[in-house]
Amino acid sequence: KVLGDWWTNWTIMVMPPSAFFILGVIVWWARSKTEKEEKEKEGGTALS
């Protein structure tokens, strides 16, 4: 094992449809966080 016995396997990532769904959620979260930080740098609010 690469990560040792303490690691719990992510069986949801083994199933292709679930893996694409999880990957999509992660990308959506990262993009929204990045856009929010860029708006705050410009001096605007994140909601506008």
Secondary structure, DSSP 8 states (H G I E B T S, - for coil): --S-TT----GGGTSHHHHHHHHHHHHHHHHHHHHHHHHHHHTS-TT-
